[in-house]
């Protein structure tokens, strides 16, 4: 069947204001959305506290850094929380105090007390492993509270410093602890200011470190000046304005509308298949029937368009992707499907969750590995799909529940596929997230390796991750029952600890218990999401309207000034959607209306399948 879009809606060009924030070349504009000051905190021991005989409060590195940033036009307040004798174990108990000040950045420097050996003792106050784990927990705890950490190594002891309790040069032991600090910074992808290395280098060039300290350990004003000079470049980078907004316009079209009480079209997700120079790509849109029982879906259907969605063929039930039937009324389906073109093989790879249903549509976990991931392959040359096949995971029980579902994935340059998963030993909801690298030869998808396992001890933990690559970096957005979370990594397998999604003014994004997905254009990153706070309390889990906004890829925050409504709310929920690049000038976000009651119908919901076109660079 040939159909044309039913309801063309046009959103005008987006009048995007210049990026809010401080600009070194132009001085102070708007310091942060709402005009608030930028608060930082410094956590550490007596070296951070700084004040002692010979060092006045205004001579500490924290005060010097604050004064320098203010002189450059940044309305910074740097709160010094350093405490004499503090170690990483005690710092862990202060994270709520720190986050209660609502800082954007926490400068964290520990190790001198952790590694020190007291007189008469045989070992450090805290072991190297304890220090490393505590420091990693501090970083993760700050990120969970929405605070960006900056780690610092402690300065080197002077040559005339007293020996430790074992009669050793204290730098021997401190060096090992500072190497652990660098390793935690690298693992967690947070900046590190390496005072120990800088002071060691200065010593090698003839600088007497005793001239930088009051007692061989604690910096004097010259030492604090050296520390501030090392810290300032990192803070300037951390506090720079959000990226310049990328202009775009949006157009909204309804491709289908169906609401007969038997089923709704659901989970529409597109993939663009290149058609040659100058030709429009063929777009295949996969979708399923929601059968009016919670998470109960039919086999897969598809729609196709050869003219960028001006007209469509379908929806066509795909026989190869229908239910597999078993005795006793059990059926096996694949739901939450995402298709993507795989350039090396010139095939479309579709990935989703394999689900077992009972006779009434209830999900079953009646055998081990009932909940796994399946894939199918479309050959554009023939228009034929393969049947669903299960992606075989390692035998470890940690993968007995293993879903890559509702998930954007990444095709790497070598043809390997990075699939984001949520995994558990069963379907009880204690989910964790990892990224799996698979090989794909155009026919068989095979597990090769997995990356870090990300966890969070909140409600059902972390699930339904979505992945995108921008330049050399990879970004994950992750669902949780109470908040959405985000993280970034370099190689696609290893990621920093998660942090909650916020706006760039520090306020919670308000997206919870539903998906978020990505778009990218050039070097700009965007997030599509639903959220609270849009006069939408009548919508289940606030899953409408559907928004798009630019993301600061360094701070991992949504730039509030760029937020736009992609799909307006009209009574239905819009929480299950897809997002994909179609051409280098156009991306789509696709969603179907979840119409669950007459109240939604009275507000105008019709069970529509929407294509929200994002047309780049046309709003400038």
N, C-alpha and C positions, 0 to 999 in steps of 0.2 A: 504494500500500500504506500502510495506517495502522499506525504502530508507536508503542509507548510506551517511555520510557526503561527500560533493563534493570536497572541497578544503582544505586539511590540511595545515596549516601554522604553523611554529614553531618559537617562539621567544626564543633565547638562555637564559641561566641562567643569572639572573640579578646580575651584579657586583656592589653591594651596598657598598658605602663608609661608614665608621663609622659616627655616628651622629655628625653633625656639632654643635659646641657650646663649652661652657666652661665646663671643668671637674675638680672638686675640687681635685680629686686624681691625675690627670695628669697635672694640671696647664692649661694654656691657649693653646688651639688648634686654631681653626678658630673661632673668637669671634661670628660671625654670617655669614651666607652666604654673600660672597663679602667682608669679612673682616671689616665691619663697626663697629663702636662703638655702645654700647647699651645705648640708651638715656632713662632716666627717668625724670619725672618732679614731683615736690611737690607743690600741690595746698593747700592754706590755708590762715590763718590770720597772725597776728603778732607773734603768737607762732611758726608757721611754718617759717616765715621770720627769726625769732630768734635773729638777731643782735640788740643789745641795750647796754646800759651801763652795763658793766660786762660780755658781751658775744661777742666774736669776730666771724667773719664769719666762720673761720675754726672750731669753737666750736659748731656750730649748729648741730642738729641731721641729717640734710640732708648732710652736709659736712662730718660728722663722718661716716655715712653709705657709702657714696661714697668712702671714703678713705679705709674703711675696705674691701669693695668688690674689689677694685683695688688691695689691698695687697694679695687677694686670687686669682688673675689672671684674673679677669673679667674687660674688658675695658669699664667701666661704666662711663657715664657722667650724673650727677644728677643736673638738673636745678631747682633752688629754685624760685618758682613763688609766694611765700607767700606775702601777702599785708596787712598792718595794717588796722584793722577795717572791713576786708572783711567778707561777709556772703554768704550763699548759693545762694541767689537771684542774687547777683552780679557775683558769680562764673559761673552761667549759661550763662552769657553773654561773658565769656572768653573761651568757649570750642573750638571755631575755632582758637583762638590764641594758645591754648595748642596743638591742633592737628597739627597746622602748624609747630611745632617743631619736629614732627614725633617721638614721644616717644613710647616705647613699653609699659610702665607702667606709670600710674599717681597715686601718693600717695595723698589722699584726706582727709583733716581734717578740719571740720567746726563744729560750735555749740556754742562756748563760746560767740561770738557776736550775733548769732541768738537768743539765749535764754536769753540774758542779759536784765534786767529791768533798764532803766536809771532813774536818780534822777527825781522825779516828775511824772514819768510815772506809769500807772496802769497795764501794761502788757509787755511781752517780745517784743523785736524789731520785731521778726517774731514769729508767733504762732507755736506750736508744729506740727500741721498739715502742715503748710507751709514749715517748715524745712524738714519734712519727704518727702513731695512731691518733693521739690527742690533737695534733696539729691538723691532720686530715679531717677529724671530726669538727674542729673549729671552723675550718673552711666550709664544710658541708652544712654545718648549723647556721652559719651566717648567710649562705646562699638561700637556704630554706626560709630564712626570715627576710629575704629580699635585699640583703646587704652584700655589696661586692667587696671581697677581700683583696687586700694588697699585702703580700707577705714580705717580711724583711729579715735578712740574717742579722745576727748581732755583730757589733764591731769586734775586731780582734783585740785581745789583751796586749798591753805594752810589754816590751821585753823585761822590764823591771817589776812586773806584776808578781805577787807572791805565788809560790807553788800551791797546788791543791792538796787535799788530804792524803794523797798517795805520794806526794813529793814530785809530781809531774808538772810539766809546763801545762797550764790550763788550756792553751790553744790546741794541744794535741787532741784532747777529747772534744773541745768545742768545734773543731773542724769537722768531725764526724757528724755532729748534730746539725751543723749548718749545711752539710751535704744532704742530709735527710730533708731539711727545709726546702732546698732547691728541688729535690725529687718530688715532694708533695706539690710544690707550685707547678711543676711540669705536668704531673699526673692530673691535677685539678684544673689546669689551664687558667691559672691566675697569675698576675704579675708578681715578680720578686725583685726587690731592691737588695743587691748583694753587698752590704756594708763589709762583711768579713773579707770578701775577695778584694774590694777596693782598698781597705786598710792594709791588707797583705801586700797588694801591689805598691801602695805608697811606701810601705816599709822597705820593699825591695829596691826602691829608688832613693833610699836614704832618709826618708822621713822618720824621725823618732816619734813613735806613737805615744810616748810619755808626754810629748808636747801637745797631744790632743786629748789627754785625760787628766782628771784630778787625782787619781790614785792608781793608775795602771789599768783600770776597768771602766770607770764611768767617764763619759765625755765631758770635757770642759767646753767653753763657748766655741773654741776653734773646732773641736770634734763635732759639736752639734751643727755648726755651719757646714762641715763636710757632709754630714748625714742629710741635712735639708737639701743641699745641692744635688745629692744623688736621688732623693725622693721626688723632687719637683717635676722632672720630666714625666715620670709615671703618673703622677696626679693630673698633670695637664692633659695627658692622653685620656685618662679615665673620665675627666670632667668636660671633655670637649662637647660641642653641641651635637644634637641628633643629625643624621645625614640629611642632605638637601632633599626635600620632597620631590618625588618623580610624578609628573602630571599624567593623568589618564582620564578617560571618560568611560562610563558604563552604559550598556544597553541591555534591557531585560526582555526576554521573549519566553512565552509559554509554548512548549513544543507539543505537549499532550495535556489532556485533562480527563480524569477518570475517577469517579466516586460512586460506585453502584452498591456499596454495602458488602460486596463480596471480596474485593481486593482494591488496593491502591498501588500504583507504580511507585517504586522505592529504589533507593541507592543508585541513582543515575550517575555514571562516571565515564568521562570521555578519554579517548586516546586518538592522537592525530598520526596518520600514516602518510609520510611524504610521497608526493606524486610527481616529482621532477621539477626542474627549474621553471619558475614562473607560474606553475599550476597550483591550485588550491589543494591542500591535503585532503585525503579522505578521512572523515571522522567516524569512528565507531563509538557508540554510546551504549554501554551495557547497563541493564536494569532488571529488576525482579518485581514480582508481585508480592506485596505484603498481604497476608491472608487473614488479617484481623484477629490474629492471636499473637501475643507478644513475641517478637523476634521469630516469626514463622514465615518462611519465604518459599516461593516456588523455585523452579529451575530458572536458568538465565535466559533472557531475551536480549536482542540488540536492535538498535537503530543505526542507520548509516546515512551520511550526507557527503556529497561530492562538491558542494558549493558553499562551504563554511556555514552550514545550518540554515540557509535560505529555504531549503526543502529537505525532507527526510524520507527515507524508505523504512518501513516497519511500524511498530515493533514486531520483530520476528522471533518466535520461540525457537531456540537452538536445541534441536533434538539431542545432540551429543552432550549438552550441558543440563539436561533435565535431571529430575530425581533418579536415584538408583533405589529400586524397591527390594525390600527383604521380607521374609516371612513375618507374620504377626502384625502386619500393618506398619512396620517400621520403614521409613524412607531416609535416605542419605542425600542431603543437599549441600551446596556450597553457597554461602551467603557473604555479604559485606565485601563484594568483589571490586578490585581495582585493576583496570587494564593499563598497559603501557607499551609503547612501541620500543622494540629492542633493535637499535640500529645495526649492530654487527650481523645479526641473522636476518634482518628485515622481516621479522615476525612480531606479532603482538602477543605479549605474555600477560595473562590474567591470573591474579592471585586472590584467594579468599579463604574463608573459614569453612572447614568441613564440619557439618552439623548432623547429628542423628535426631530424627523426630519420631515421636510416638504417634498413635492413631489420632490423637486430639491436637496435634501440633506442639506437644510439650517436648522440650529438649531433653535428650537422654544422655546419661553417662553410664550406660549399661555394660560397658567393657572398657578395658584399659585403652587409652589413647582414642577415646571417642571424639575428642576435640583437637583436631590437627589442621594443617594447612594444605590446601590443594591448589593445583594450577592447571590451566589449559592454554593452548597455543592456537592462535589464528594465523593462517597463511593468507596474506592479502592477495597473493597471486591467484588463489583458487576460491577464496571466500569461505573456506572450510575451517571449522574448529576441530581440534582433537577432543577426546573425552577428558573428563577430570582425572587427574592422577595425584596421588598424595606425595607431598614432599617428605621424604624420609629423614627423620631427625635422629640425633645420637640416642643410644639406648638409655642414657641417664634418666632417672625418674623426674628430674627437674624439667624435662621436656614432655611429660605425659599429657600436659595441656600446653599446646604450642600453636598460637594463632598469629598469623600476619593478616590482619583483617581491617577493612576501612583504612588501609595504610598506603600512603604514597611511598614509593620506593625509588631507588636510584640505580641506573645502569652506568657502570664505570667504563672508562676508556678501553679497558681490556676485555669488555664484554661481560665481566662478572656482575652479579646483581646483589645489591645491598638491600635486604628485606628487614624492616623493623618488626619485632615480635613482642608479644607479651606471653609470658610462660609461667607455669606453676605445676605442682605435682598433681593437682586436680582442679575442678571447676569451682572450688570453694571461695574464690575471690581474692586470694593472697597472691596477686599478680606482680611480676617483675618484668622489666623491659630490657631487651638486648637487641643488637643488630647482628644479623647473620649474613655472611658472605656466601653466595652460591655461584656455582658455575652454570652456564646455560649455553647450549650449542645450537639453539633453535628448535630443539625437540625436548631434551631432558634437562630439568632443573635439579641440581644436586647440591646438598649441603657441603661446604668446605670448612668453615670456621665460624666461631661466634666471637663477639666482642665483650666489653664490660657488661655486667649485670647491674642495672639501676634499680634501686628499691626505695620505698618510702613507707613508713609504718603509719599510714593514715587510711582508714576505711578499707576499700578494696585495693589499695596500693596504686600501682601505675599500670595503665593499659591503653590500648588503641593508639600506639605511637604513629606519627607520620614523619617522613624523612625527606629532606631536600639537600642538594649540594649547591653552594654558591661559591664560585672560585675554588679555593683549596679547602674550604671548610664545609662541614656537614652539620645540619641543624635538625634536632628532634623536638617536636611538640607532642605532649603526652597528656592523656586524659586521667583525671582523678575525680572521685566523687565530690570533692569540695573545691578544688581549684584546677586550672590548667597549669602545666609545668613545661619548662623549656630547658634545653641544654645544647651544647655545641661541642664538636670534636674535630680533629684534623684529618684522621685517616678513615673515618666512617665507622670504625669499630670501638674507639675509645673516646669517652666523653667526660666532661666535668660533672660534678654533682648537680642535680637538678635545682632549679629555682622557680618560684611561682611567677606566672605571667603578671606583669604590672604595666600600667601606662608609664610614660616618661616623667610624670609628676609624682611617681611613687605609689599611686593608688592602685588597688587590686583591679585587674582587668574585669573580673566578675564572670569569667567563663568557667563553667563547672559541669561535671558529670555529662560531658558530651565531647565531640571531636573538635579539633581545630586542624586546618590544613594550610599548605604553603602555596605561594606563587613567588616567582622571581623574574626580574627583568633587568638585564645588564648586571650592574653590581648592587641592585636594590632588592631587598627582601620584603615580602608582604605576608600577612597572616589573615586568613578568613576564619570567622568565629561568630558565635552567639554569646550574649552576656546579659547579666542583670542590668537594671538601671535605665531601661529604654521604654518605660511605661508598658512593660510587658509581663507584669505579674500574673496575668491570666493565662499565659502560655506555659505548658509543662516545661519545667527546668529552664524557663526563660529562653527557649530555643527558637526565638525569632524576635526581631528581624535578623538577617544574616549580614554581617559587617565585613569590610575589608579595610586594612590599615597597614601602613608601612612600619617595618621593624628596624630598630637600631641593631645591627648585627654584632656590634661590640658589647653594648650594654644589655642586649637581649631584652628589650622593652618595646612596647607598642607606642608609636608616636601619636599621641592623642589628636593632634591637630590634623592628621591625615585621615582619620577615620571617616568612612562613608558607608551608607547603607547600600548593599548590593541587591538584596531581595527584601522588600517591605513585609511587615507583619500584617496578615489579614485573618488571624484566628488559628492558623495551622502551625505546627511545629516544623522547624527547618534544620534539625540537628544532624541529619545524616546526608552528607554531600560529598562532592568530588571537586578537585581543582587541578587544572593542567594547562600547560602551554600548548597552544594550537598552532600559531606561527610565531615569528620573531616580533610581531607587532600586536599580537592578540592572544589573550588567555581566557579560559572559561572557568566559571564556578557553576556547577550543576547541582540541582537539589529538587526534591519532590516534596509536596505538602503532605504532612501527616495530619489527616483529618479524623479525629477520634470521637467527635460529638457534634450535636447540632449547633452548639454555641459557636464552634469554629465556622460552620457553614453560614450562620447568620452574619458573621463578620466578613464573609466573602470568599472563604476557602473553597476550592473546587477540585482538590486533588491534582493540581497542576504539576507538570514537570517543567522546571525553569532552566533556561540557559542564561546566565548573567555574563555578558561579554565584557571583558576589561580590555579597552583599546588604549595601548600605551602611546605616550608622547603626543596625544591629540588634544590635551587640555592646556598646553603651554601657551 
